[in-house]
């Protein structure tokens, strides 16, 4: 590696927690409770699904800490898969991870501009242009260096956490509780008919999407001043904060919104505040939502370029993709990530929303590869230094691997059209891999 192209070791626990919270909490917690309520129709079932995915994220965090502290390099799932299974598997996992987040990045910027149009009418009708401008501004901001971008991430995460905490407090203090009769009358009829697999799987997909990001701190292990000590604190602290916030927000929504109203809500938090303080107050939630989206877009622009930076360094992406400026920003990887996000966004809103759904499949594929990598590396490299070892080995990683694989199988069965995207990529991945290796032959 060229000396002047090294990432900077300047990050610590505070940033790790902030980027985990900021890279996870976005539009999902404000938009997904409505569709989940429509699918399940019962508050206990709703809370059970959120709790189940919370436990999944926490267990996944424990597994990922072992990988991140053993292999403290930029790139997370890509790094682990390549070390455990070789270059081709690493290439597939890395590209999946990168493209999935590029799609989420474009979708997030477009969603930000949609809400900006609600508060600032001149933006309405020009959402795509506004989204491109936002990404361009953030690109210039990130070009100024990792320290400034990480400080901004810390600030956004604090604002986001305090805002959601305030929302929960307001709901329980000023809101009127839903009566038990209102709950019982709206129990989903589909569960009475026994057709429970589809609504349950839909709900799990929605909540999985909301939780994606619990592993974000692992992408920055190479830039952490002491990853062996800091990464466990960052990841566990971050995921516990997310779990507490998500469960509290859902409890607050179920406390104030009748099930029928919650099930029909596109932005449940805004509807809850409007119910308590009147229609005009919903603009406060819209403004908060914009800040929340900005925080997650900033986090994605921070961690996603690290994937192709690491791949380029290993000769599995574009030459010069491992260049870094003196302030710690990947020179090619960062603007290329933004460019691909813009291209995906320009395919159209409906296509981009579908890509966002498919991104969930890719995200869980990344988790699955991580758990498989942990098990494989324990056998392949028993002497690898492991500052942290996952508890309950091998039960915990095996259980996580089975659960993740089962989710992927059910997703393919339940949504064949959506799975076609993943299948098409896998079909073309090997010739693409061979082409990339040929281009980078002197490096590999």
Secondary structure, 3 states (H helix, E strand, C coil): CCHHHCCCCCECHHHHHHHHHHHHCCCHHHHHHHHHHHHHCCHHHHHHHHHHHHHHHHHHHHHHHHHHHHCCCCCCHHHHHHHHHCHHHHHHHHHHHHHHHHHHHHHHHHHHHHHHHHHCHHHCCCHHHHHHHHHHHHHHHHHCCHHHHHHHHHHHHHHHHHHHHHHHHHHHHHCCCCCHHHHHCCCCHHHHCCCHHHHHHHHHHHHHHHHCCCCHHHHHHHHECCHHHHHHHHHHHHHHHHHHHHHHHHHHHHHHCCHHHHHCCCCHHHHHHHHHHCHHHHHHHHHHHHHHHHHHHHHHHHHHHHHHHHHHHCCCCCCCCCCECCCCCECCHHHHHHHHHHHHHCCCHHHHHHHHHHHHHHHHHHHHHHHHHHHHHHHHCCCCCCCCCCCCCCHHHHHHHHHHHHHHHHHHHHCHHHHHHHHHHHHHHHHHHHHHHHHCCCCC
